Each structure stands twice: as structure tokens, then as C-alpha cells.
Amino acid sequence: MLCIHLPRSGFRTQLWRNSGGLTREIYIAGGDDGQPDCRLSLARIESDGLFSEFPGIQRQQLLVSGAGLTLDFEAAPSIPLHPPFGLARYPGTPAPCARLQDGAVEVLNLFHRPRALDAELFHRPLLGSMLFFARPTERWLLLLLAGHAQVRGPGVCLQLEQGDACLLQGESGRACVEGGGDLALVRMLTGVEADT
């Protein structure tokens, strides 16, 4: 299994599409038309406001820090993200309006194209060891939200500091993640086409 270190110092900062804030790009993959098939980023939301629309995209959002927020939709029920680590899944269009509960929050955003791949974002506490096994169509992206971690794979040993990420992929072997803290995990399955 290939273990690729993605240090926090290498994350690229970009302006939101609607110019309402900044985001730090952690991981981008695929896309033949200039738009990625999968993108993970970390954003700070400092005020209420309307999100940008992303047609053809599925979104997932994990609350990383702050008192929480609510996503309000015109034609669908609102989705609250409560601490710790509230999670929302929703389509890229129509865009919701974010309503902060008590000050700024930081959120982890996952965007993916269902026709290109399937992706799932979730939080897991890291208590001791976690094993990841290589499968041909599967990739894992790990982001250390808090604490410390060590990633061991075939011929590699990576030290993750808070805010660092690691990509696990390959067709043989396994990786072991050891430490203590909180992880955000993204499981990506390639070769998946959404039902029509």
C-alpha cells in the first residue's frame, strides 16, 4: 500500500467561488474538464451567508471547531451541525444558506462527482491502532484533526502532526495508524457510476 504524506504546510489557500471567504485545499483528484472529481478542503465561516452552487456535485460537511451552524434550504428541511463533529450530506444545488450559532466555525468540505466515484466523509476517534487494507478500487484519505499519529506502511513510517493528512492507496499490503486524537476519514471508491 502506498502512503503519501500531505503536510498542512503544503495546503493551498483559495478564495471561495462567491468570494465570501477562504478555503485550504487538502486534496484534489481527477477531472478531465478542469473540475475535480473529488476535493477535500478546510474552510472558516465567519458570518451568515449563502453558499455557492455546484451542479452535479454531492457535498459533505463536517464541523471541526466552533459552536455549530445550521444549513437552511428553501425547499428542504434545515440541517444543524452541532459540536462535536456534526455532519451534513446534501447536493451541490440548490445551495443552502449558513446560519452560525455563536461565532465563527471551521468546517471540512468534501465535494465529489457521483458518476466518477463514491466518497464518504466521517469522523473517528483514534485510540490506539487502526488498520487499512489495500483494495484495487479503494483509497483512504486521513486528516488528523487533533492529537498525534504515526502511519506505517510497506517501507514507510510517517509522523502526522495536527492538521496533516495522508493518502492511502494501492493493491497490496496494509497500513497501520497508531496514536491518539481525532481523525477525519474519507473513503473513496473508484469505478462507481450512480444510478439513473
N, C-alpha and C positions, 0 to 999 in steps of 0.2 A: 504493500500500500504506500502510495506517495503522500508525504506530509509536507505541505507548503506553508511556511510562516508568513503571516500578513501582519506586520507590526503596526501599531497605532500611528507611529510617526510617518508611515507611508500613505495614510489615508488622504485622499484628495478632497478639498473643500470646494463646494459648488453652490451657486445661488439657486434657490428654488425656481421652478418654472414660472411661478406667479410673482417672483421677486419678494416674497413675504418673509424669507428667512434663509438660513444657510444649512446645508447638509454635508456630512462627511461620508464619502463613498468608501465602503469596506470591500465590496466585491461586485464585479460585473462579469457576466458571461453571455456568449452567443450573440445572435442578431446579425442578419445579413443586410439589413436596411438602415443601419445606423442607430437602431433602437435595440437595447439589450433584451435577451430572453429572460434574464434573471438579474436582479440588482438588490443588494442589501446596503442600507445606509443608516446613519445615525443623525437625527435632527433634533434641534432645540426649538420648542414652540414657546414664544414669549407673550403672545396675545391671541385673543379670539380671532378667527378668520376662516374664510373658505379655502379648502384645499384645491389643488389643480386636478383637472380631469385627465385620465389615462385610459382611453378606449382600448378594449381588447386585453386589458391587464387585470389580474387579480392582485389585491393588496392585502397585506397582513401587517399589523402594527402592535408592537409590544411596548408597554410603559416601562421605562428603565429607571427614571427618577422623577420626583415631584409628587404633588398631591393628587394628581389624576386629571382626566379630561373626559368630555362627552362628545361623541361624534353624532351630530344631528343631520338626518336625511329628510328630504322633502316628502318622499313617498314610501318611507320605511321607518321602522322603529329606531329610536336613538340607541347608540351603543356606548355604555360607560366603560372606561378603562380605570379601574381602581388599583391603588398600590396594595401589595407589591406585585408587579409584573402582570397587570391586566393586559388582555389580548383581544384584538378585534380582527375579523376577516370580512372583507367586503369587496365588491367590484370596483374597478377604477373609474367608472362613470355610472350614474351621476356622482359628482364629488360631494362629500359631506362638509359641514361647517364644524370646526373645532371650537369647543367651549371649555375653557380652563376652569378648574375647580378652585384653585387657590395658588396662583402664581405659575411661573414657567415650569415646563416639563421637558424631559428628554425622552424621545421615542426611537425605537428601532423599526425601520420600514423595510418590508420585503415586497418587491414587485416581481411578478412572473407572468409569462405568457402560457396559458394552459395548453395551447396546441404545440408548444415546444417542449415543455417539461412540466412535471408536477413538483410542487415545493410546499413544504410545511415549516412554519416557524413556531418554536416553543421554548419555554424556559425550563431548566432543570437545575436543581442544586447539585453541586459537586461535593460528594462526601466520600473520599477515598478514591476508588478506581472505577473507570468506565471503559468498556471495550467496544471497538468499532471494527467490523469485519468488511473486507473488500468484496463488493459485488459489481459486475460489469456495468450496470446501468445506474449505479447509485453513487452520489457524492454527499459528503457532510461538510458543513461549514460551522465552525465553532467560534464563538465570541466570548471572551472572558469578561463578564460584567463586573465581577468583584472577586477578590481573593488572589490565589496563585494556582498555577497548574504547570504540569510537565507532560509533554506529548512524546511518547515513544513509539517509533515505527521501525520497519526494517532498515537498519543502518542509520537511524536518525534519532536525535533527542532534542526537543525544542522546549525552551522555557518561555511560558506565556506570562506576561505581566498584565495587570488590569487594563482592559481596553484593547489588548492584542487579539488577533484572530488566527485561525489555522484552517486550511482546506485539506480534507482527506479524500483521496480518490485512488483508484487502481483496481486491478483484477486479481490480486493475490496478497496474502498476508493479513495482518491486522494492526491496529493502533491501540495503544492504551493511554488513557488520560488519567492522571493522578493529581490530587491536590485537594483544595478546599475553597469553596466560594459559590458563585452563581454563574451558570453558563446560559447563553442563548444558542440554540441549535437550529440549523436549517438542514432539512433532509431534502435532497433533490433527486428526482428520478427522471432520467432522460428517456427519449423514445416513447413518450406518453402523448397520446392525442386525446383531447377532450371529446366527450360525447356531443353529438349534434342533435 
